[in-house]
Amino acid sequence: MAFAPFDFAFLRGLVAGFALAAPVGPVAVLCMRRALSTGRLRAFLAGLGAAFADMVFGAVAGLGLGVVTTFILDHEIAIGLTGGIIVLAVGVGTFRAPAARADGAAGTGLIRRDIAATFSMAITNPATMIAAAGLFAAFAPVDMYATPMTAALLVTGVFAGSAVWWLILSGIVGTFREAFIERGLPHLNKISGTLIALSGLAVLIVVALKIIP
């Protein structure tokens, strides 16, 4: 069933963006680490990198940009290999980083690095593109040329929905920050780095299985 031009476009994007962001993965682990070591704001800002990536995937799937979808699927192995290496590198870097509590304001350079890391980890995940295509298949794509305002509302909704998830996650995890600092801060980078690295290794194994006959 087709929707009217302005019929719940933002709401549809909001639901889709939240659903795309919610699955727990390496980006979530990285943001939880930020919430525990540096506070809620830094964790939320880091999550916005993934929200931008979800917005891109939502735009591709929700606006029916089949050429881009086909390109991603045709180059799934190369994208997956790149994503796996990025996630593995972030995991190793996190594991080796010294545990430190930061209560002051983070520099813009560190914030940009966090956003770039989460965006890179999310945008090189072909599974998110496939998930976005499945979500928007139930809505019917929006014609961005015929109804540009509806298209803009849809894409904005995807970003907002993803950002809401990162706001909730950083808020919940940040609540336990003080209790965690007293007990587990020295082990935080080791645990989160191991989980992130294992996620990257799992992606590389899946890619290898696709390559090997």
N, C-alpha and C positions, 0 to 999 in steps of 0.2 A: 504494500500500500504506500503510495507516495504521500509525502507531507506537503502542506501548504508552504509557500515561500518563507514565512517567518515563524512557522509552527515549531516551537520548542527547539530551535536550532542551537541556542546557547546551552539549554538544558541537556540536549543530546550530547553535545561536546563535553559538558561537565561530567556526565556519567561515564563517557568513554575515557576521558583523561584520567579520572580517578581509577577506573578499572585497569588501565594500562600501567599506572604507577604502582598499584597496590602489591603485586606479587613481590615477595621478599627475594632479593638478589644481591649481587655485589655492591650496587649503588646504595641500597638500603643499609647494608653493613657499614659502608663508608660514612653515610650520614649519621648513623647511630654512634659511630666512633666520634664524629665531630660533636654530637650533642653531649656526649659524656666527658669529652676532654676540653672542649672550648665553649660549650653552651648552645642553647636552642637557636639563636640567630644565625650563627655560623653554619649549623646543620641545615637550617632552612634554606639559606642562600646556596649551599652546596647542592641541595635537592633541586633548585631551580634550573641547574644545568640539565638534569634529566627531564625536567618539565619542558624545556625548549625542544629536546629531542622527541618527546612524546607529541608535542605540537606539530613537529615536522611529519612524523608518522601519521598523525591524525589528518593533517592536510592532504597527504598523499592518498590515504584510503578514503577519507570522507568526501573529498572533492572529485574522486574518480580519476585520479591521474594514473591511468593504467600503464603508461610508458615507464614511469618511475618505478612502479611496483614490479613490472616485468624485469627492469634492469636489476633491481635488488635481488629478485629471485634467481635470475640468471647468474649473478655474481655472488650467490650466497656463500660459497666456500671461501672466496677471497675476503669477503666482508667478515665472515665468522673467524677466519684466521687472524685478521687484523684486530678484531674485537677481543679474541682470546689472548693475544699477546699484550694488548693494552691492559686488560684486567689482571693478567698475571704480573705485569710490571708494577701496576699500582699495588697489588698485594705484597709483592716482595719489598717495595719501598716502604709500605706501611709497617711490615714486620720488622724492618731494620730501623725504623724511626724511633728515637728515644721517647719514652713516656714523659709527658709534661702537661701540667695543668695551665691553661691560659685563661685568665680572668679579664684581661684588658681587651680593647678593641683590636680586631685583626686588621692587618694592613690590606689595602686594596689588592696588592699583588697576590697575597695568599688566597683571598676570596676569589679572584679571577682564576687562580690555579685550581681551586676546588671545583668551580663551575665548569672549567674546561675539562677536568678529569671526569666528572659525572656525565657531561654531555658526550664525551668521546666513548665512554663505556656504554651508554645507552644507545647512541646513534649507530653503533656497529653491531647491534643485536638484531639479526634478521627475524628472530622469533617475535619481537615486538611489532614488526611490520605485519607479520602474518596475523597476529592477534588483533591489530587495528583493523585489518581487512575483514576479519570475521565479525568484529563488533559493528562496523558500519554497513556490513552487508544487510543487516536487519533494518537499517534506517533508509536505505537507498541513497546513493551519492547525491551531493548538491552540485548543480551546474553553476560554477563560479562566474561564468560569463553572463548567464541570464539573470542570476540573483546574487550579485556580488556582496550585498549586505548580509544575506543569509550565510554565505560562505565565510565571511569575516566573523560572524557570530559563532559559527560552528568551530572554527579554528581557535578563536579566543576562549571558547568554552573548554576545549581540550587542554589548553595550557592552564586555565584556572582549576580544572578538576585535578590535574596532576599536582599543581602547587598546593591545593588543599590537602592532598595526601601527605606531602612532605611537611606541611605545617603541623598536621596531626601527629605524624611520627616523631618529628623533632620535639614537639611539646611533651608527648608522653615519655619519651626516653629521657629528655632533659629533667623531668620531675625526679628521676632517681639518681641524678648526677652526684649530689653530695654524698649519698649513701655509697655509691659506687666508688667515688674517689677515695673514701676511707679504706676500702677493701681491695678493689681490683684494678686501680689505675695502672700500677706497674705492669700488669699483664694485658692491658687493653690492646696495645698495638700488636702484640704477639697473636692474640686470639683473632682480632679483626683481620690482620694481615694474612693469617693462615686461611681464614674462610674466603677472603677475596681471591687469594692465589688459587685455592682449590676450585673456585668457580671458573677462573680463567683456564685452568688445566682441564676441567671438564669440557669446556667449549672446544678446546684444541683436540681433545680425544674424539669428540663427536665429529669434528671436521675431518680428522684423520680416518675415521671409519667410513666417511663418505668418499674419501679419495681412494682408499685401498679397495681393490675389487673383492 
